[in-house]
């Protein structure tokens, strides 16, 4: 199997972008980007640790949960999770981040990259309160680049078409943990019930 190991070969396969495409890439959040963020209830945050290992984390809340401070600054509230804090630890080691914002039913996505800082300020966290709980932290992102991505991936996948959806897949965290020896088989069902209970009470 032949590996592609240089840019010239890559371009020979994939082609060159048109001259107009580069003009869609901005170094600030324009009005269209700000409007998209205001409607977005979900994003994916990419970070990289000190060893170069990447991870991507979903972040979601009510539409507009990410605050546009100005054309060059975003603020993202941090809520309760599994306490692994991979992304937050990565930001401390390497502050460069990338985000993809989604709006349900819209094929285009918004891609943003920049430098992140973790803010621990009681007043700021309180201003991001949701469900009567302040944010635990706020990630502030200095925007370096911003652009809209075309809808082809969403059109090919049909992801926004309910008639293409398969039956919901049931994920058992109990089984995932038991496989590594962290939970007895007899305790799996109770563990999963507790997880689903927290989905109702601990957002």
C-alpha angles and dihedrals in degrees: 000000000000117000122212104232106163139049095240092060091044091053091046088059101036101031130220126295119246118260090250095058094071089057091067091066112094134186093217141038107269124197094272092051092048091050091050093050090049089058097042120106094176140043138166118229120206121200136167128216127225091271093052096256109145129212134182122211129190117230123189145164139130113333110281094026088138110075122221104213094179139325091293104035137069130180122206121191119224116222135188115297141147093305093236086116093190093156094047093049089048091054090055090053098037118010096195110112140170130205136194115201121204132198112196112249093015116108096201119080132198119236120201130177130184148116121300133212125187113229123201104189121141095211094048092047090049090054088061094052116150128178087006092300126110121228114269092222137347123230111211116201125200102210117231100167138011134178144147119253119217123252100243096109091051093045092050093047097041087217094155093049110093092199089066095052119112123220112292112272114230112221118202113203087183091062092044091054095041091055089064093046095256096119136031116246089239091059099051097093094049091047092053092048089054091051092052090046090057089051086065100040110023110052 
